[in-house]
Amino acid sequence: MEATTVKADTVHVLFVDDDTDFTQSLSPVLERREFTVTALESETQALDYLDHVVPDVILLDLKLNGGSGTDLLQKIREKDNQTPVIILTGHGSMDSVVSSIRFGVSDYLQKPVDIDLLVEHLLDCTSNVARQPMRERSLVELMRPVSLYPKLLCNQPIEDALYVVRKWCFPDENDPDHVRSALVYEPNGDFIGMLRFHDLLSLVLPEYLRESSHPNFFPGMVLAQCKLIDHMRVLALMSKQVYIRQNAPLMEAVQLMVKHHVVNLPVMDGKRLAGVLRERDVVRMLLDCMYTK
């Protein structure tokens, strides 16, 4: 194996990919951008090289002659937990991304990749402010505090619930961050669940209209139903509750939100309500993951 001459003040990229046509086409492009590139084809070559040289960044494919990129990544991390690694592959899957995250990759890019995007990521990984390894935020990091939400007791009359909803959920029509739920507790302080906007809509829909395949509608029905339910208690408003434990994976929360059509989830620490995970905060994190370069 010929030694690579690393130019001063350049970023040294170790490029491990068994597709020699690809490496031979990409390496000169990177070198014209003032990178020094060492291209290797196999796990054995890469590990032997890393015994003698520490590159600035490793660009790694997942499919290699004589092994897998994931196995090589694990062995690299056993030697060196600091050098940033970017996965660049045409063989991506959920399992491979999860494995890569577990071994602390800085980024995961799919082939074909835009050269300007690749250069930007390579420079990010080797800047003075080093790019952090890919990491999924936890429920505890994403959830909102309990204090943000109004509280109700399950035995309070519906009139109290409507007053709280009006006061807390519609304080300012121009406020995009207003809450859409209230927290409901037993008189002894035990948390029961959340009262949501959807629960209020369901309340005014009579049972026979839910079950009928050919319902009849006419003006005045909603107003009439409102007058028929004003004797009820808060507990009667609540639909089936969905919870998530605070140490659960984020994907479990996404699955529950999609499956049960809820925009927020109570996050539980045992029997204690630890916080509330909101759909908007999960979506904001998704946007950050996909568009932050």
N, C-alpha and C positions, 0 to 999 in steps of 0.2 A: 504494500500500500504506500503510495507516494505521500510524503508529508505536504501539508498545505501551508503555503506562505501567507501568513496573516498580515495584511497591510496595517500600518499604524493608523489609529483613529478610524477604523472601520469596524463594523459589527460582524463577528464571525458566526456564520450560520452552519450548523451541522444538519445536513439534509439527508434523511434516511428514507429511501423509497426504492422498491425493486423495479419500478417502471423507469428504465434507463432513458427511454425516449422523452419521458416527462422531465426527468432531472436535467437531461442535456439541453432541453429547450428552456427550462425555467432558470437554471443556474446562471447562464450568461446575462439574462435579463436582470437578475438581482445584482450581479457584479457590476453592471452598468449603473446601478443605483448606489454604488459604493459599498456593497456588502462583499465580504469574503465568504465563499461557499465551499464547503467540503461535502461532496455527494457520495453516499455509501448505499449498498444494496441490501445488506442483511443484518440480522441481529448480531451475529458473530463479529462482523467487521465493526459495527458500531460500538460494541462493548470493548473490543480491543483498542479502538481509537480513544475511547473515553478513559481508558487506563492511563493515557499519556497526555491527553489534551482536554482542556475545559473550554468549550465554546461559549459564546455569549448567549446563544439561543439554539434550541433544537427544533427542527421542523420534521415531523414524524408522520409517516403513513401507517395505517393499521394493518395492511396486508403486505407481508414481507417474505422473501425466500427463506425457508428454514425456520419460520416462526411467525408470531403475530406482533403487531405493534403494541398491543396492550401488554403482552408479556414483557416486551422490551422496556416499555415505560415503567413497569414495576421494578425491573432490574436496575434501570437507571436511577430510580428513586432510592433504591437500597444503597447505591453508591453516592448519590448527590441529590439532596432535597432542595437545592437552591436554583440551579440553572432553569430558566423558564423553558417550557415545552409547549409548542403549538402543534396540535393535530391537524394535518391537512390530508384529507382522505376522500376517496370516492366510494367507500364501503361503510358509510355511517349507519348506525342503528341505535336504538334506545339503550341497549346493554353496553355498547361501546362508549357512548357518551357518559353514561353513569360511571363506568369503570375509569374513564379518563378523569372525570371530576374527582373520584376517590383518590387518584394518585397525583392530584395537584397540578393539572395542566393549566396553562394561562389562557388558552383559547382553543376552539374547535371549529375548523373551517372545512367546508365541503368543496371538492373539486367539481367543476372548474372554478377557480377563484380569480377575482379581479386583481390584477397585479398591484394597483394602487392600494386596495384594501389590505392585501397581504403585507406590503411594505409598511403601511401604517401600523399594523399589528406587531410586526417585527420590531419596529422602532419603539412602540409602546412598551414592549416586554423588556427592552434593554435601556430604557431611559433612566435618569436619576431617580425619578419617582416611579419605582418598578410597578408594573401591572400585577395586581393581586391574582392568585390562582382562582380559577372559576369556583364559585361557591354559591349554593342555593340558600337564600335567606330562610330562616326558620319562622315558624308560626309566632313564636314569642317576639321576634324582631318586627314582624309585619302587623301584629294585632294592635288594636286601639284600646286605650284604658277604659275600664268600667265606668269611670267618672264622667265619660263623655255622654253617657246614655241616661235618660230619665228612668226612675224606678217606680214600680207599682206593686201593690200586694194583690195576691190572687183573689182575695175576697172583697176587694173594693168594687163599688158599683161602676157600671160601664160609663156613667157620666164622668167619673174621675179619670178614666182612661182617655176619653175623648178630650178632656181639658188638657191633660198632659201632652197628648199628641199635637193639639193645636199650639200649645205654648212652646214645646221643644222642637217639633218637626217642621214648623212653619214660622220661625221667628223672623225670617227675612227671605222673601222670595228670590232675592238676588244672591243669597249665600249658597254657593255650590256645594258646601261641605256639611249641610245640615244632616242630622241623623234621620233614619227612617224606621226606627224601632224603639221599643221600650223594654226594659228588663223586668221580669216578673218574679216575685219572691213569695215564699210562704210567710205567714206571720212570724214564725220563729227565725226567719232570716235565711232559710235555705233557698237557693236559686232553683227556679222551675224551668224557665225558658224565656223566649223572646216573643213579644207581641209586635207583629210586622204590619206594614200597610196592607199586604195581601190578606191578612186575617180580617181586617176591617172590611175589605171588599167582599170576602167570603161570607161575612156576617149578614150582609144585606141581600144575599142571594138565597132565597128559600130552598129548602131541600127538594121540593118537588120539581123545581126548575133545573136542579143539578141532575136529576135522574131522568127527566123526560127527554126522549129523542126528538120530539117536535114541540118545544115549549112555545107558549103564547106570551108575547110581551105587549105592554101598553103603557102609556105615559102615567106617571104617578106611583109606579110600583116601588121604586127606591124610597121615595118619601114615606110611603105607607109602611114599608118594612122597618124604616128607622123608628117609627112611632111604636112598633110592636116589640122592639128589642131593648127599650130603654130601662127595663127592670132587671136586666141580666148583670152578671158579675164578670170581672176581668177574665177569670179562668175559662169561662164559656167562649171567649173570643179566640182562644189560642188553638192553633192547628197542631198537628203532630210535630214534636220537637226533634231537631237534629243537633248533635253536639260533636265536638272533636277534642281529643286529648292534646295537651300542649306540646308533647314530644312527638306527635304524629308527623309523617312526611307531608310536605306541602301538596303533593299530588293527591293525597287522600282528601285534603280539603277541597281541591278543585273538583274531584269526583263527586263529593257530597253536594257542592253548590250546583253543579250541572244536573245531577240526578234528581235533586229535590227542589230545584228552581228557587233557591234562596240567595239573597245578595249579602248575607252576613251569617257568620257562624259563631256561637258561643265557644270559647276555648277554655277547656276545663283542666284544672290542676287537682286531680282527685275529684272531690265533690265541690270544690271551690271554683267560682267563676274567675278566671285569670284575666280575661280580656275578650275582645270581639274582633274576629277577622272579617274584614269587609271585601266584597268583590272588587271594588274600585282600587284598593291597595294591591290586590293580587294582579289585576290587569296592569297597573302602573309598573309593578315589578317585571311583568312579562315584556312590556315595552322597553324597559331599561335593558333587559337581557338581550333583546333582539336588535336594538338599535344603538346601544352604546358601543363605540369602537375604541 
